Amino acid sequence: MKTREDNTMTLDKFKDKQYGKHGTEKREELEEGYENFKLGATSHSAGLEKCLTKETVKQKVGSD
């Protein structure tokens, strides 16, 4: 009986393979972009919860 090879990998291993290890330029760009995405998504969710407009959220977080 043949056994199937398990090709699963962790997210960190995937990012290492596709973008390089932590500290490389490509990987740091990815991580910085993700942090910016998280900040945007969090502020968007908070605004929705409080029924705030985009402009009000921008003013509250001090963004232009």
C-alpha positions in Angstrom: 0.0 0.0 0.0 1.3 3.4 -0.9 1.4 6.1 1.7 0.7 9.7 0.8 3.5 12.2 1.5 2.4 15.0 3.8 3.4 18.3 2.2 1.9 20.6 4.7 4.0 23.4 6.2 3.6 26.1 8.8 3.0 29.7 7.8 6.5 30.7 8.9 8.1 28.0 6.8 6.0 29.1 3.8 7.1 32.7 4.3 10.7 31.6 4.7 10.5 29.7 1.4 8.7 32.4 -0.5 10.1 35.6 1.0 13.3 34.6 2.8 14.2 34.5 6.5 13.5 37.3 9.0 15.9 40.1 8.4 16.0 39.9 4.6 14.6 42.9 2.7 11.8 41.0 1.0 10.6 39.4 4.2 10.7 42.7 6.1 8.6 44.3 3.4 6.1 41.5 3.8 5.9 41.8 7.6 5.7 45.6 7.5 2.9 45.4 4.9 1.0 42.9 7.1 1.4 45.1 10.2 -0.1 48.0 8.1 -2.9 45.8 7.0 -3.7 44.7 10.6 -3.8 48.3 11.7 -6.2 49.3 8.9 -8.4 46.3 9.5 -8.5 46.9 13.2 -9.4 50.6 12.9 -12.0 49.7 10.2 -13.7 47.2 12.6 -13.6 49.6 15.5 -15.2 52.3 13.3 -17.9 49.9 12.3 -18.6 48.9 15.9 -19.0 52.5 16.9 -20.8 53.6 13.7 -18.0 56.1 12.9 -17.2 57.4 9.5 -13.8 56.9 7.9 -13.0 60.6 8.5 -13.8 60.3 12.2 -11.7 57.3 12.6 -8.8 59.0 10.8 -9.1 62.0 13.1 -9.2 59.8 16.2 -6.0 57.9 15.2 -4.3 61.0 14.0 -4.0 59.9 10.3 -4.2 62.3 7.3 
